[in-house]
Amino acid sequence: MQLRKHRLSTLDFADPVKRARVTVAIIETLKESFIVWPMRVMTEAEKKTRFNLLMEGYKHLRDDLGLSTQRCIDNLPNILQAYLDKDQSVLRNHNREYWVS
């Protein structure tokens, strides 16, 4: 019998307390991003893009790099900054270790 390996981010979202911490951190980072990198019109599409990027980044840091939940949360602004500063080398080459401060 083979045990199924669960991804850490999946386990985090199964726990209501961790899910709430991560969700609140993502939303706060998202709000802050529109202050630091303002747009004339804050579109739903841009909100969704930024939210999805933060979720993907959280999952990468948690699952692939094995960072703690708090360390992943602490690095959410770095993920968004790389995207918003158009650092394509980080995004294209998946050199995401740059995200970790």
C-alpha positions as CSV (number, residue, x, y, z in Angstrom):
1,M,0.0,0.0,0.0
2,Q,1.4,3.4,-1.0
3,L,0.7,6.4,1.1
4,R,-0.4,9.4,-0.8
5,K,1.9,12.4,-0.4
6,H,0.0,15.6,0.5
7,R,1.4,19.0,-0.5
8,L,2.0,21.3,2.4
9,S,-0.1,24.1,1.0
10,T,-3.0,21.7,0.6
11,L,-2.7,20.7,4.3
12,D,-2.5,24.5,5.2
13,F,-5.8,25.2,3.4
14,A,-7.4,22.2,5.1
15,D,-6.7,23.9,8.5
16,P,-9.2,26.8,8.9
17,V,-6.9,28.8,11.1
18,K,-3.9,28.6,8.6
19,R,-6.3,29.2,5.7
20,A,-7.5,32.4,7.3
21,R,-4.0,33.6,8.1
22,V,-2.8,33.0,4.5
23,T,-5.9,34.5,2.9
24,V,-5.8,37.6,5.1
25,A,-2.1,38.0,4.3
26,I,-2.7,37.7,0.6
27,I,-5.6,40.2,0.7
28,E,-3.5,42.7,2.7
29,T,-0.6,42.3,0.3
30,L,-3.0,42.8,-2.6
31,K,-4.4,46.0,-1.1
32,E,-0.9,47.3,-0.3
33,S,0.2,46.6,-3.9
34,F,-2.4,49.0,-5.3
35,I,-1.1,51.7,-3.0
36,V,2.6,51.1,-3.9
37,W,2.0,50.4,-7.6
38,P,-1.2,52.5,-8.3
39,M,-3.3,52.1,-11.4
40,R,-5.8,54.6,-12.7
41,V,-8.6,52.1,-12.6
42,M,-8.3,49.1,-10.3
43,T,-9.8,46.4,-12.6
44,E,-11.2,43.1,-11.5
45,A,-8.9,41.4,-14.0
46,E,-5.8,43.0,-12.4
47,K,-7.1,42.1,-8.9
48,K,-7.5,38.5,-10.0
49,T,-4.1,38.3,-11.7
50,R,-2.4,39.6,-8.6
51,F,-4.3,37.3,-6.3
52,N,-3.6,34.3,-8.5
53,L,0.1,35.2,-8.6
54,L,0.3,35.4,-4.8
55,M,-1.5,32.1,-4.4
56,E,0.9,30.4,-6.9
57,G,3.8,32.0,-5.2
58,Y,2.7,30.8,-1.8
59,K,2.2,27.3,-3.0
60,H,5.7,27.3,-4.7
61,L,7.4,28.5,-1.5
62,R,5.5,26.2,0.7
63,D,5.5,23.0,-1.4
64,D,8.7,23.2,-3.5
65,L,11.0,25.0,-1.1
66,G,9.4,23.7,2.1
67,L,9.3,27.1,3.8
68,S,7.2,27.6,6.9
69,T,3.8,29.2,6.6
70,Q,5.0,32.4,8.3
71,R,8.0,32.7,6.1
72,C,5.9,32.2,3.0
73,I,3.5,35.0,4.2
74,D,6.5,37.3,4.9
75,N,7.7,36.9,1.3
76,L,4.4,37.6,-0.4
77,P,5.4,41.2,-1.1
78,N,8.6,40.0,-2.9
79,I,6.5,37.8,-5.2
80,L,4.3,40.6,-6.2
81,Q,7.2,43.1,-6.5
82,A,9.0,40.8,-9.0
83,Y,5.8,40.7,-11.1
84,L,5.0,44.4,-10.9
85,D,8.5,45.5,-11.6
86,K,8.3,43.3,-14.7
87,D,11.3,41.2,-13.7
88,Q,10.7,38.8,-16.5
89,S,13.8,36.8,-15.8
90,V,12.4,35.8,-12.4
91,L,9.0,34.9,-13.8
92,R,10.1,33.3,-17.1
93,N,13.0,31.2,-15.7
94,H,11.2,30.3,-12.6
95,N,14.1,31.6,-10.6
96,R,11.8,32.1,-7.7
97,E,14.3,31.7,-5.0
98,Y,14.8,35.5,-5.6
99,W,11.5,35.9,-3.8
100,V,12.8,34.7,-0.5
101,S,14.3,37.4,1.6
